[in-house]
C-alpha cells in the first residue's frame, strides 16, 4: 500500500516514528513533511496528503498534529477525502468499515506512540463494509459537489 503522511510541528516526532513503522511493514511512504519540528501551519501539510489520496497517488493518508482535529478539518476540505480524527483502535475499525475513511488523523500530544501504531495498523487492515454503508458514503461524497444550496 502507498501511504502519504504529514504532520505539523506538534506531530513531527510521532510522524517520524510512524514512517519507520510503515516502512517496516512493507508500505511505500510519501513523506510530505515537515522535515523538522520548527513551527509550521498544519493546513499546508494536510492539503498535500489529502491531494495525494484524492489524486490516487496514495492509497491512504496519515496526518499527525497536536490533537489531530485541525488536520481532519483541513483534509476534509479536499474533494474526495473522508478524514477522521481517531484516538482508539475501535474507532479506526469503524471509520473504515462504516465510512470508508481514506485519511486518518492522529494526536501527537495526547495519544502514546504505541497506541497510534495500533490505531494505524487497524486503519490500514480494516476493509470497508459496503452494504448498507455504501449509500451513506455516496451521500457524503455528493456533498463535495454541493455549492451551498
N, C-alpha and C positions, 0 to 999 in steps of 0.2 A: 504494500500500500504506500502511496505517496502522501506524506503529511506536510502541510505548511504550518509553520509555527512562528509566533512572535510574542513580544511582551512589551511592557514599559519598564522603567527603572525598578519599580517595586516587584515586578515579576521576573526580573532578569536572572537572578540566581536559580530559581526553580526552572526557568526555561532552559537554562544550560544543562541542568540535571535531566530534564525530560528529553532533550535532544539525544543525550547519551543513552537513555532508556530506550528510546525509539530505535536508534541505530543498533543497539544490542539485540533487538528483536527482529532485525532484518528489514525494517522500513526504510524507504528513501525519505530524506528530510530536506525540505526547503526552509532554511532559517532566514526569516525576514527581518531579524534584528530585534533590538539593537545589539551592538557588539560590546557594550559595557553598561555599567549601571548609572551612568550620568542621567540626569533628569531629562525625560522626553514626554511627549504627549501621546497617550495611548491610542487616540483615533488614527494617528498616522500609521501605526503598525496593524491595527485591526483591519483597516481597509486593504492593506497589502495581502494579508492572509485570506480575507473574505473574497477578494478578487481572484486569488489562486483557485479557491474552491468553486466559485461561480463560473469561472472560465474553464474548469475541469483540468487545470494544470496540476491540481492536487485532489486527492480523493476526499480528504477531510482536513479540517483546520483546528489548531490548538492555539489559544491565546491566554496569556497569564498577566494579570495586573494585581494590584493590592487586594481587591475583593473579587475580581472577575466581572463585576457588574458593569463597569464602564465599557469594557471590551465587548460585552454582549450587546449593549445598546448601540455601539458604533458598528459592529459587524452586521447586525440585523438591518441596517440601512442599505446594505448592498443587495440588490435584487438577486433572488435565488438562494439566499442564505437563511438557514434556520439555526441560529446560535442560541445556546442555552448555558447559563451560568450554573455550574454543578458543584456540589460540595459533598455528595455521598455516592458510592458505587450504585446504590439502588436507583437514585435519580438519573445516573448515567445510563443505566439499562433502560429506564422508562423513556428518556428523551430520544433514544434510538428506536425502541420498539413502537412507541406511540406517535412520535413526532418526526421521525426520520431526520433528526438533527444532524447537520453536516459540519458544524463548528462547535467546539466545546470551549468554554471559558472557565478558567480556574483561578483560585485565590492563592497568590504568592505570600500573603501575610497571615492568613487565618487558617490555612489547611497545611498540615505537615507534608513534606515531600513524599513520604512513603504512601500516604493516603491519596495524594494526587496521582501517583503512579498507578495505584489500584483503580482509581476513577478512570484514568486514561485507558487502561487496559480494557475495562468494561465497555467504555465508549467505542473502542476500536473493534471489539469482538462481538458486539451485540448487533444483530440484524434487525432491520425494520420489519415490523409485524404485518404490515399491509392490512388486508381485510377491511374491517370497519374503520380503521385508522386512515386508510388511503384517501377517502373522500374528504376527511378533515384536513389532511395535509394539502390536498388540492385547493381547498378553500383558503388556507393560509397563503399559499403561493399566488392565488389570484389577487391577494391584497397588494402584491408588488406592482400590479398594473393599474390599481385604482388611483385616481388623482384628486382625492378629497371630495368625492361626490356627496 
